Amino acid sequence: MTAQEESGQASAGAMGLEELLALPATVNVTTAGRALGIGRDKAYELIRKGSFPVRTLPLGNTVRVPTVELWKVLGVEQRRGGRGMST
Protein backbone atom coordinates (compact mmCIF):
# COMPACT_ATOMS: atom_id res chain seq x y z
CA MET A 1 0.00 0.00 0.00
CA THR A 2 1.34 3.41 -0.89
CA ALA A 3 1.56 6.31 1.54
CA GLN A 4 -1.09 8.08 -0.54
CA GLU A 5 -3.49 5.14 -0.16
CA GLU A 6 -2.78 4.88 3.57
CA SER A 7 -3.66 8.54 4.04
CA GLY A 8 -7.01 8.03 2.33
CA GLN A 9 -6.16 10.27 -0.61
CA ALA A 10 -6.42 7.58 -3.26
CA SER A 11 -9.24 5.21 -4.03
CA ALA A 12 -8.99 1.53 -4.90
CA GLY A 13 -9.48 2.31 -8.59
CA ALA A 14 -12.11 4.20 -10.45
CA MET A 15 -15.58 2.70 -10.49
CA GLY A 16 -17.13 2.48 -13.92
CA LEU A 17 -20.80 3.07 -14.68
CA GLU A 18 -21.56 -0.63 -15.09
CA GLU A 19 -20.08 -1.43 -11.68
CA LEU A 20 -21.88 1.54 -10.11
CA LEU A 21 -25.22 0.35 -11.49
CA ALA A 22 -24.63 -3.18 -10.18
CA LEU A 23 -24.28 -2.06 -6.54
CA PRO A 24 -26.75 -3.37 -3.94
CA ALA A 25 -29.29 -1.07 -2.23
CA THR A 26 -26.72 0.05 0.36
CA VAL A 27 -22.94 -0.09 0.37
CA ASN A 28 -20.20 0.33 2.95
CA VAL A 29 -18.24 3.55 3.29
CA THR A 30 -15.21 2.18 1.43
CA THR A 31 -17.32 1.33 -1.62
CA ALA A 32 -19.16 4.66 -1.48
CA GLY A 33 -15.85 6.49 -1.27
CA ARG A 34 -14.53 4.56 -4.24
CA ALA A 35 -17.63 5.50 -6.26
CA LEU A 36 -16.98 9.14 -5.35
CA GLY A 37 -13.27 8.89 -6.12
CA ILE A 38 -12.01 9.26 -2.55
CA GLY A 39 -10.24 6.87 -0.22
CA ARG A 40 -11.63 5.11 2.83
CA ASP A 41 -9.91 7.31 5.41
CA LYS A 42 -11.00 10.52 3.69
CA ALA A 43 -14.58 9.21 3.45
CA TYR A 44 -14.70 8.46 7.19
CA GLU A 45 -13.13 11.84 7.95
CA LEU A 46 -15.85 13.60 5.93
CA ILE A 47 -18.56 11.58 7.69
CA ARG A 48 -17.15 12.55 11.10
CA LYS A 49 -17.13 16.21 10.04
CA GLY A 50 -20.66 16.00 8.64
CA SER A 51 -19.33 16.87 5.17
CA PHE A 52 -19.83 13.59 3.33
CA PRO A 53 -21.75 14.45 0.13
CA VAL A 54 -24.19 11.58 0.57
CA ARG A 55 -26.63 10.72 3.35
CA THR A 56 -25.33 7.92 5.55
CA LEU A 57 -27.14 5.35 7.68
CA PRO A 58 -25.47 4.64 11.03
CA LEU A 59 -26.36 1.08 12.01
CA GLY A 60 -24.76 0.15 15.31
CA ASN A 61 -21.01 -0.11 14.75
CA THR A 62 -21.26 0.26 10.99
CA VAL A 63 -22.26 2.90 8.50
CA ARG A 64 -24.09 2.17 5.25
CA VAL A 65 -24.67 4.47 2.29
CA PRO A 66 -27.84 4.24 0.17
CA THR A 67 -26.81 3.53 -3.42
CA VAL A 68 -29.59 5.69 -4.83
CA GLU A 69 -28.00 8.65 -3.00
CA LEU A 70 -24.69 7.92 -4.73
CA TRP A 71 -26.45 7.77 -8.09
CA LYS A 72 -28.05 11.19 -7.46
CA VAL A 73 -24.76 12.84 -6.51
CA LEU A 74 -23.04 11.30 -9.52
CA GLY A 75 -25.81 12.32 -11.93
CA VAL A 76 -27.14 8.84 -12.67
CA GLU A 77 -30.92 8.91 -13.07
CA GLN A 78 -33.40 6.08 -13.01
CA ARG A 79 -35.34 5.58 -16.24
CA ARG A 80 -39.10 5.67 -16.16
CA GLY A 81 -40.61 2.26 -15.55
CA GLY A 82 -37.95 1.39 -12.98
CA ARG A 83 -35.84 -0.77 -15.32
CA GLY A 84 -32.27 0.19 -15.99
CA MET A 85 -30.48 3.44 -15.43
CA SER A 86 -29.33 6.29 -17.60
CA THR A 87 -26.76 9.04 -17.23
C-alpha positions as a printed NumPy array, in Angstrom:
array([[  0.   ,   0.   ,   0.   ],
       [  1.34 ,   3.412,  -0.894],
       [  1.564,   6.315,   1.535],
       [ -1.092,   8.081,  -0.541],
       [ -3.488,   5.137,  -0.156],
       [ -2.784,   4.879,   3.566],
       [ -3.663,   8.54 ,   4.038],
       [ -7.006,   8.029,   2.329],
       [ -6.16 ,  10.272,  -0.606],
       [ -6.416,   7.577,  -3.257],
       [ -9.241,   5.21 ,  -4.029],
       [ -8.986,   1.53 ,  -4.897],
       [ -9.481,   2.31 ,  -8.592],
       [-12.108,   4.197, -10.453],
       [-15.576,   2.704, -10.486],
       [-17.134,   2.479, -13.923],
       [-20.8  ,   3.073, -14.678],
       [-21.557,  -0.632, -15.087],
       [-20.079,  -1.432, -11.676],
       [-21.883,   1.536, -10.113],
       [-25.222,   0.353, -11.495],
       [-24.63 ,  -3.181, -10.182],
       [-24.279,  -2.056,  -6.539],
       [-26.754,  -3.369,  -3.942],
       [-29.286,  -1.069,  -2.229],
       [-26.72 ,   0.046,   0.361],
       [-22.942,  -0.087,   0.373],
       [-20.199,   0.326,   2.949],
       [-18.238,   3.549,   3.288],
       [-15.214,   2.175,   1.434],
       [-17.318,   1.329,  -1.623],
       [-19.163,   4.661,  -1.476],
       [-15.85 ,   6.486,  -1.266],
       [-14.53 ,   4.563,  -4.236],
       [-17.626,   5.496,  -6.257],
       [-16.983,   9.138,  -5.354],
       [-13.271,   8.893,  -6.119],
       [-12.013,   9.26 ,  -2.549],
       [-10.236,   6.867,  -0.222],
       [-11.631,   5.112,   2.831],
       [ -9.908,   7.312,   5.407],
       [-11.002,  10.518,   3.69 ],
       [-14.578,   9.21 ,   3.451],
       [-14.703,   8.464,   7.191],
       [-13.129,  11.843,   7.949],
       [-15.85 ,  13.601,   5.933],
       [-18.555,  11.577,   7.69 ],
       [-17.153,  12.554,  11.1  ],
       [-17.129,  16.212,  10.041],
       [-20.664,  16.003,   8.638],
       [-19.332,  16.869,   5.17 ],
       [-19.829,  13.592,   3.327],
       [-21.748,  14.454,   0.131],
       [-24.187,  11.577,   0.566],
       [-26.631,  10.721,   3.346],
       [-25.332,   7.915,   5.552],
       [-27.142,   5.352,   7.677],
       [-25.472,   4.643,  11.034],
       [-26.363,   1.079,  12.01 ],
       [-24.756,   0.149,  15.311],
       [-21.009,  -0.109,  14.751],
       [-21.256,   0.255,  10.993],
       [-22.257,   2.902,   8.497],
       [-24.086,   2.172,   5.25 ],
       [-24.666,   4.467,   2.289],
       [-27.838,   4.245,   0.169],
       [-26.809,   3.531,  -3.416],
       [-29.593,   5.691,  -4.825],
       [-28.001,   8.65 ,  -2.996],
       [-24.695,   7.922,  -4.734],
       [-26.454,   7.771,  -8.09 ],
       [-28.05 ,  11.194,  -7.462],
       [-24.758,  12.843,  -6.507],
       [-23.044,  11.299,  -9.525],
       [-25.814,  12.324, -11.932],
       [-27.136,   8.84 , -12.665],
       [-30.919,   8.915, -13.069],
       [-33.402,   6.076, -13.006],
       [-35.343,   5.583, -16.242],
       [-39.103,   5.668, -16.158],
       [-40.613,   2.261, -15.549],
       [-37.953,   1.39 , -12.985],
       [-35.836,  -0.769, -15.319],
       [-32.272,   0.193, -15.988],
       [-30.483,   3.438, -15.432],
       [-29.327,   6.289, -17.599],
       [-26.762,   9.044, -17.233]])
